[in-house]
Amino acid sequence: MLIGELARATGSTPRALRHYERAGLIASSRASNGYREYDDAAVVRVRNIRGLLAAGFTLDDMKPFLPCLDGDVLAQRPSAAALRIARERLAVLERRIAAQTETRDRLAAALAAAGAPETSAGPGTPSG
C-alpha cells in the first residue's frame, strides 16, 4: 500500500509515517516510480506506535518494543529495557496527574473562598 493509504488506514499522516521510518520503527520498499510501499502488517505496527505515543512514549522509547509492535503489544513479554522505559513513563504520568490534581484543588479552594458556586459537569467537559 502507498503512504497515503497507510495514513488513512491508521489515522496518521504521511509526514508522521516518514518520521516513523526515519526513526527506524517502520520500513518501506520503493516502487519503480520511487513511491514508498508498505506491506499490510504496517497497519498494526503504526497503530501500536500511535498507541504508545498516546501513552506518553517517545519514538526513541519504542526501540526496545520493536519485537512487540507487529502484534498485541501487551500479549508479549517486553524486554527488561522496555519494562524500564514503561516504568519511567508511568512515573512521569503519575507526577503530571499529581500536579494537575494539586492545581485543580487550589483552584477549587480559591473559588470556594470567593464564594463562587461550584459547578461540576464531570470529567472531559469544559467546566469539569
Backbone hydrogen bonds, N-H to C=O, Kabsch-Sander energy under -0.5 kcal/mol:
donor,donor_aa,acceptor,acceptor_aa,energy
3,I,36,R,-0.6
6,L,2,L,-2.4
7,A,3,I,-2.5
8,R,4,G,-2.3
9,A,5,E,-2.4
10,T,6,L,-1.3
11,G,7,A,-1.1
12,S,7,A,-2.0
17,L,13,T,-2.3
18,R,14,P,-2.4
19,H,15,R,-1.9
20,Y,16,A,-2.6
21,E,17,L,-2.2
22,R,18,R,-2.4
23,A,19,H,-1.8
24,G,21,E,-1.4
25,L,20,Y,-2.6
26,I,20,Y,-0.7
29,S,37,E,-2.5
31,A,35,Y,-2.8
34,G,31,A,-2.3
37,E,29,S,-2.6
38,Y,1,M,-3.2
42,A,39,D,-1.6
43,V,40,D,-1.4
44,V,40,D,-0.5
45,R,41,A,-1.8
46,V,42,A,-2.9
47,R,43,V,-2.3
48,N,44,V,-2.4
49,I,45,R,-2.4
50,R,46,V,-2.8
51,G,47,R,-2.1
52,L,48,N,-2.4
53,L,49,I,-2.5
54,A,50,R,-2.3
55,A,51,G,-1.2
56,G,53,L,-1.7
57,F,52,L,-2.5
62,M,58,T,-1.0
62,M,59,L,-0.6
63,K,60,D,-1.1
65,F,62,M,-1.6
66,L,63,K,-1.4
68,C,65,F,-2.4
69,L,65,F,-0.9
69,L,66,L,-0.9
71,G,68,C,-1.3
73,V,71,G,-0.9
75,A,72,D,-1.4
76,Q,72,D,-0.8
76,Q,73,V,-0.5
83,L,79,S,-2.4
84,R,80,A,-2.2
85,I,81,A,-2.2
86,A,82,A,-2.5
87,R,83,L,-2.4
88,E,84,R,-2.2
89,R,85,I,-2.6
90,L,86,A,-2.3
91,A,87,R,-2.2
92,V,88,E,-2.1
93,L,89,R,-2.5
94,E,90,L,-2.5
95,R,91,A,-2.1
96,R,92,V,-2.3
97,I,93,L,-2.7
98,A,94,E,-2.3
99,A,95,R,-2.4
100,Q,96,R,-2.6
101,T,97,I,-2.7
102,E,98,A,-2.4
103,T,99,A,-2.2
104,R,100,Q,-2.7
105,D,101,T,-2.6
106,R,102,E,-2.3
107,L,103,T,-2.4
108,A,104,R,-2.8
109,A,105,D,-2.3
110,A,106,R,-2.4
111,L,107,L,-2.5
112,A,108,A,-2.4
113,A,109,A,-2.5
114,A,110,A,-1.6
115,G,112,A,-1.1
116,A,111,L,-2.4
125,T,122,G,-1.3
128,G,125,T,-2.0
